[in-house]
């Protein structure tokens, strides 16, 4: 078993990486949305709406995956994670 101190370091590192990647995925579109809109000739609302839809799906899917995985308590962790991501 991994000592408590090492688990804390691993969990903190994974949490920090997840925080940065989700933040980057959200704020990167703020920088690139106009370029994407111009290049694809889609309205800017569609580009931003696509990101919002993606976050909504990312928030709704984890609890259902948890249910299908046979986890004894699929909602407790997955739902909190999904709500934060939405």
N, C-alpha and C positions, 0 to 999 in steps of 0.2 A: 504494500500500500504506500502511496505517496505521502510524505510527511506534510503536516498542515501548512507549514510555511511555503513549501513548493507549490501546493495547490493554490494558495492565495496569490502567488506570483503568476501562475498560469491563468487563473480565472481573471485576474486584473488585466493581464496582457490581452486575452481574448476579448474581454469587454471593451477595452480601449480600441482595439482594432475594429470591432463591430461598430462602435460609435463613430469612428472616423470614416469607415466605408459608407455607412448610411448617410452621414453628413455630406460626404463627397458626392454621392449619387444625387442628393437633393440640390445642393448648391451648384454643382457642375452644370445642371440644366439651366440655371439662371444665367450663366455665362454663355452657354451655347444655344439657348432657345431661339434667339433672333437669327443666328446663322442656319440652324436647322430649318426654321420657317422659310427663310429665303431660298435655301437650296432645294427643298422639297415642294415649295409653293403651297404648303399647308398653312392655314391660319394659325397665328400664334396661340390662340385659345385651344386648338387641337393638340398642339405640342405639349402645352402645360397640362391639359386635360388627360393626355396619355400618361404622363407621369403620375398624376393623381389616381388614375385608374390602376396603374401598376402598384402603387402603395396600398390601395384598397384591397386588391387581390392578395398582396403579400400579407395583409392583416387578416384576411378571412380564411386563407388556405391552411395555415399551421394547425388550428384546432381539428380540422377534418382529417388531416394527415395523422395527427396524434390519435384520433379515434381509430383509424384504420390500422395503426401500428400495433394495437393491442396493449398499449400502455395502461397500467392500472389507474393512473390519474392523468389522462391526456390533456385536460383543460387547464390545470393550475399554472404550469409554466408557459405553455403555448399561447394561451389567451392573453396573458400579460405581455408577452413578446409581440403578439400580433397587434394589440392595441397600441403599443408604443410605436410600432412601425407605421401604423396608419396615420 
